[in-house]
Amino acid sequence: MSRVPCLALLSVVVAFLAAVASASSPLPRLLSCSGKPLLRPTGLVVLSCADANSEIRATHWTSWGRTSAVGTTDFGLNLCTPTCAASTITSFPNSLVRLTGVTKTRLGPRFSRAVITYVLHGKRKTFTGYPPTTPMP
């Protein structure tokens, strides 16, 4: 067997093994405030665990991959008007949610950033949250 076909065969085998390894690795999760790892959550997920001032709910995920997840959601945000304590959550239906920043933890990969794009008074706004998905020892 000549060197060229042998190298070509070797590259095909290496590509196949890489694809199999990638397919068997777990998808990243979004960590809830209670510490539960969530995969494609559709119910209520609080993003600001300390004060519960931001949340997503009724999310329809269009993609959930190894590096990001994207969907539409009903985004809830406390606008803190006149103050955070005196204000309630305002809902922004049909907002775009994107999860990114995959980190490796002892419990598997986790998303570490949530970016939500919503419309307030006719203007596009962006909220960036950092869910509790920091690496665990």
C-alpha angles and dihedrals in degrees: 000000000000123000097249098058090041092054091046091052091048092052091051091051092048091049091049093050091048091051092050092049091049093049092053097050114098122255117248118263134214109236116226123219088257090056097254115142109232127204115198094339115201099178130069116315117181110214098187103056097178097057105006090230096140133042145158125218140168089027120180109201116212093183138008113182142155095277106026146005126212133190148131120266147170099253119205121200134172103228090196094226115183088353134338092247092051095044131079133212114286115209123226108189122203094024121158117244124193124183117200142147101079112205127188117238134174086257094051136271119333134189110242101188136048120192118189124189114201139160121247119180091343094308126110112240132184127216119193117198131181108214117204093270100121115142114281119219 
